[in-house]
Amino acid sequence: MEHSKPSSRRAHHWRRDAVELAAVFLSVTAADLVAKIVARGPDGPAVLAASAVALVAVALLHTWWSPHAPPPTTLWRVRAAPLAHTHAALADHEITLLSLHPGTGELFLRTPRSLSPGALAGLLTATGHTLADSPTRIA
């Protein structure tokens, strides 16, 4: 039975994991070194305790302040003309222009999930675009 070579994708994951593990070890070593230096100072234990409390407080504030999940979005491919000034017309409707290909007349857009293909087509038509076909949902 022949042994097959591991795929480059699998090897790539292994290398990435090894680099991440090395970064974790370096971070822990640096944190340990700083903690030992601070702890040996006159107010070392108090400084370390205050730093830990501050880190926990910042983490809790960040969790409370930031949104829990990004709003659901949909990716679209649209073939339209003309393509000039498309980003300005779409930004008002929470639509992000991800990519613009003038040679093919293709737009790749990220929209709120609630926007239907008909509504997107209507919006593009209202902003002066002529659609070659209806918007195609990618994801």
C-alpha positions as CSV (number, residue, x, y, z in Angstrom):
1,M,0.0,0.0,0.0
2,E,1.4,3.4,-1.0
3,H,1.6,6.2,1.5
4,S,0.3,9.4,0.1
5,K,1.9,12.8,0.8
6,P,0.1,15.0,3.3
7,S,-1.7,17.7,1.5
8,S,-0.1,21.2,1.5
9,R,-3.3,22.4,3.2
10,R,-2.8,20.1,6.1
11,A,0.8,21.1,6.4
12,H,-0.1,24.7,6.3
13,H,-2.5,24.3,9.2
14,W,0.2,22.5,11.1
15,R,2.7,25.3,10.6
16,R,0.1,27.9,11.5
17,D,-0.7,26.1,14.7
18,A,3.0,25.8,15.6
19,V,3.5,29.5,15.1
20,E,0.4,30.3,17.2
21,L,1.7,28.0,20.0
22,A,5.1,29.7,19.9
23,A,3.4,33.1,20.1
24,V,1.4,31.9,23.2
25,F,4.6,30.7,24.9
26,L,6.4,34.0,24.1
27,S,3.5,36.0,25.5
28,V,3.3,33.9,28.7
29,T,7.1,34.3,29.2
30,A,6.9,38.0,28.7
31,A,4.0,38.3,31.1
32,D,5.8,36.2,33.7
33,L,8.9,38.3,33.4
34,V,7.0,41.6,33.9
35,A,5.0,40.1,36.8
36,K,8.2,39.1,38.6
37,I,9.8,42.5,38.1
38,V,6.7,44.3,39.3
39,A,6.2,41.9,42.2
40,R,9.7,42.5,43.6
41,G,9.0,46.2,43.8
42,P,7.9,48.0,47.0
43,D,4.2,47.8,46.0
44,G,4.4,44.9,43.6
45,P,1.5,42.7,44.8
46,A,-0.8,45.7,45.0
47,V,0.1,46.9,41.5
48,L,-0.5,43.4,40.1
49,A,-3.8,43.1,41.9
50,A,-4.9,46.6,40.7
51,S,-3.8,45.6,37.1
52,A,-5.9,42.4,37.2
53,V,-8.9,44.3,38.5
54,A,-8.5,46.9,35.7
55,L,-8.2,44.3,33.0
56,V,-11.3,42.5,34.2
57,A,-13.2,45.8,34.3
58,V,-12.1,46.7,30.8
59,A,-13.2,43.2,29.5
60,L,-16.6,43.6,31.2
61,L,-17.1,47.1,29.8
62,H,-16.1,45.9,26.3
63,T,-18.5,43.0,26.5
64,W,-21.3,45.3,27.6
65,W,-20.6,48.1,25.2
66,S,-20.0,46.1,22.0
67,P,-22.8,44.5,20.1
68,H,-23.2,40.8,20.8
69,A,-23.5,39.7,17.1
70,P,-23.0,41.5,13.9
71,P,-26.3,42.2,12.0
72,P,-27.1,39.5,9.5
73,T,-26.0,40.4,6.0
74,T,-26.3,39.0,2.5
75,L,-23.7,39.0,-0.3
76,W,-24.9,39.9,-3.9
77,R,-23.5,39.9,-7.4
78,V,-25.1,42.5,-9.6
79,R,-24.4,43.3,-13.3
80,A,-25.2,46.9,-14.0
81,A,-24.2,50.0,-15.9
82,P,-23.2,52.8,-15.3
83,L,-21.0,52.1,-12.3
84,A,-19.8,55.6,-11.4
85,H,-20.8,57.0,-8.0
86,T,-22.4,53.7,-7.0
87,H,-20.8,53.6,-3.5
88,A,-22.3,57.0,-2.5
89,A,-25.9,56.0,-3.6
90,L,-25.7,52.7,-1.8
91,A,-24.1,53.9,1.5
92,D,-27.3,55.7,2.5
93,H,-29.1,52.3,2.5
94,E,-26.5,50.4,4.6
95,I,-25.2,48.7,1.5
96,T,-21.5,48.1,1.3
97,L,-19.7,48.0,-2.1
98,L,-17.2,45.2,-1.7
99,S,-15.9,45.1,-5.3
100,L,-16.4,46.9,-8.5
101,H,-15.4,45.4,-11.9
102,P,-16.0,48.1,-14.7
103,G,-14.8,45.7,-17.4
104,T,-17.6,43.2,-16.7
105,G,-20.1,45.6,-15.1
106,E,-20.2,43.5,-12.0
107,L,-20.8,44.8,-8.5
108,F,-20.3,42.7,-5.3
109,L,-22.4,44.1,-2.5
110,R,-23.1,43.3,1.2
111,T,-26.6,44.3,2.2
112,P,-28.8,43.9,5.3
113,R,-30.4,40.4,5.1
114,S,-33.9,42.0,5.1
115,L,-33.3,43.5,1.6
116,S,-35.0,41.5,-1.1
117,P,-33.6,41.0,-4.6
118,G,-36.5,43.1,-6.0
119,A,-35.8,45.9,-3.5
120,L,-32.1,45.9,-4.4
121,A,-32.9,46.0,-8.1
122,G,-35.4,48.8,-7.5
123,L,-32.8,50.8,-5.6
124,L,-30.1,50.4,-8.2
125,T,-32.6,51.3,-11.0
126,A,-33.7,54.4,-9.0
127,T,-30.1,55.5,-8.7
128,G,-29.7,55.5,-12.5
129,H,-28.3,52.0,-13.1
130,T,-29.4,49.7,-15.9
131,L,-29.4,46.1,-14.7
132,A,-28.2,43.4,-17.1
133,D,-30.0,40.8,-15.0
134,S,-31.5,40.4,-11.5
135,P,-29.2,40.5,-8.5
136,T,-27.8,37.1,-7.6
137,R,-27.5,36.1,-4.0
138,I,-24.0,34.7,-3.2
139,A,-24.3,34.1,0.5
